[in-house]
Amino acid sequence: MKIRIIFAALMLLSALNSIAHAQARLGGLDLQGYCQANFGRNVHLIGPTVNDWRCGRSSISILDACRQTYGYGARAAYDDFNNPNSWYCYR
C-alpha cells in the first residue's frame, strides 16, 4: 500500500514538473519592424519556405527578431516549413 502511495506521489510530481516546464507560445513576429529597425529596409519573401524572408539583401535572424519583440529568452519555431507565415516565438 505504501509503495503505491509513494509511486502515485512521484507520478504526480513528475506531471506537475512537466507542466511547469511547458513552452509558452508568445506570439508571432513583426518582421517588417525588425527589418526597419535593424537594416532600414522592408521585409520581403524570396521563396515559399520559412527560410526565405529577407531584409533587403540581408538574411533575417528569426531568433533576434523574437528577442527584439519578446525579450531575452524568447525562442523561434514554425508550424509548417512550407508556410513562411508560420513562424512564432515561445519561451
RODO-2510 file (C-alpha; in nm, 4 decimals, decimal comma):
residues 91
     n   res          X          Y          Z
     1     m     0,0000     0,0000     0,0000
     2     k     0,2763     0,2455     0,0950
     3     i     0,4619     0,1712    -0,2277
     4     r     0,1506     0,2551    -0,4305
     5     i     0,1086     0,5862    -0,2499
     6     i     0,4746     0,6753    -0,2996
     7     f     0,4532     0,5779    -0,6671
     8     a     0,1374     0,7867    -0,7148
     9     a     0,3029     1,0851    -0,5441
    10     l     0,6091     1,0536    -0,7683
    11     m     0,3893     1,0353    -1,0787
    12     l     0,2005     1,3467    -0,9684
    13     l     0,5251     1,5373    -0,9075
    14     s     0,6540     1,4309    -1,2475
    15     a     0,3357     1,5526    -1,4168
    16     l     0,3470     1,8869    -1,2337
    17     n     0,7129     1,9310    -1,3297
    18     s     0,6295     1,8700    -1,6961
    19     i     0,3511     2,1277    -1,6862
    20     a     0,5801     2,3842    -1,5225
    21     h     0,8396     2,3393    -1,7967
    22     a     0,5962     2,3501    -2,0881
    23     q     0,6716     2,6068    -2,3530
    24     a     0,4552     2,9172    -2,3588
    25     r     0,3720     3,0437    -2,7053
    26     l     0,4319     3,4192    -2,7050
    27     g     0,3040     3,5178    -3,0486
    28     g     0,4103     3,5957    -3,3999
    29     l     0,6934     3,8034    -3,5413
    30     d     0,6972     4,1597    -3,6659
    31     l     0,9499     4,1026    -3,9439
    32     q     0,8767     4,4399    -4,1050
    33     g     0,9533     4,6170    -3,7768
    34     y     1,2682     4,4075    -3,7321
    35     c     1,3925     4,4939    -4,0832
    36     q     1,3168     4,8631    -4,0426
    37     a     1,4841     4,8861    -3,7013
    38     n     1,7956     4,6880    -3,7909
    39     f     1,8504     4,7475    -4,1627
    40     g     1,6316     5,0442    -4,2575
    41     r     1,4745     4,8212    -4,5225
    42     n     1,1467     4,6493    -4,5963
    43     v     1,0959     4,2793    -4,5422
    44     h     1,0326     4,0640    -4,8477
    45     l     0,9902     3,6992    -4,9306
    46     i     1,2144     3,5393    -5,1945
    47     g     1,0673     3,1878    -5,1908
    48     p     0,7979     2,9608    -5,0496
    49     t     0,9519     2,8479    -4,7175
    50     v     1,0108     2,9814    -4,3675
    51     n     1,3786     3,0422    -4,4556
    52     d     1,3043     3,2772    -4,7441
    53     w     1,2498     3,6065    -4,5584
    54     r     1,4991     3,8889    -4,6242
    55     c     1,5629     4,2464    -4,5161
    56     g     1,6778     4,3940    -4,8434
    57     r     1,9583     4,1545    -4,9404
    58     s     2,0297     4,0545    -4,5810
    59     s     1,9132     3,7341    -4,4172
    60     i     1,6913     3,7658    -4,1128
    61     s     1,7843     3,6221    -3,7745
    62     i     1,4474     3,4934    -3,6639
    63     l     1,5899     3,4374    -3,3156
    64     d     1,6961     3,8044    -3,2977
    65     a     1,3540     3,9109    -3,4251
    66     c     1,1875     3,7122    -3,1441
    67     r     1,4177     3,8561    -2,8818
    68     q     1,3674     4,2092    -3,0113
    69     t     0,9920     4,1665    -2,9687
    70     y     0,9642     3,9448    -2,6591
    71     g     1,2949     3,9886    -2,4761
    72     y     1,5879     3,7651    -2,3918
    73     g     1,4972     3,4001    -2,3558
    74     a     1,2469     3,4038    -2,6405
    75     r     1,2991     3,1317    -2,8992
    76     a     1,1692     3,0809    -3,2513
    77     a     0,9824     2,7929    -3,4119
    78     y     0,7479     2,7358    -3,7013
    79     d     0,4407     2,5216    -3,7544
    80     d     0,4931     2,4402    -4,1228
    81     f     0,8226     2,4700    -4,3138
    82     n     0,6326     2,5357    -4,6370
    83     n     0,4311     2,8220    -4,4859
    84     p     0,6587     3,1258    -4,4459
    85     n     0,3983     3,2909    -4,2227
    86     s     0,4053     3,0118    -3,9647
    87     w     0,6924     3,1483    -3,7514
    88     y     0,6149     3,2135    -3,3859
    89     c     0,8060     3,2849    -3,0675
    90     y     0,7942     3,0894    -2,7414
    91     r     0,9579     3,0792    -2,4021
***
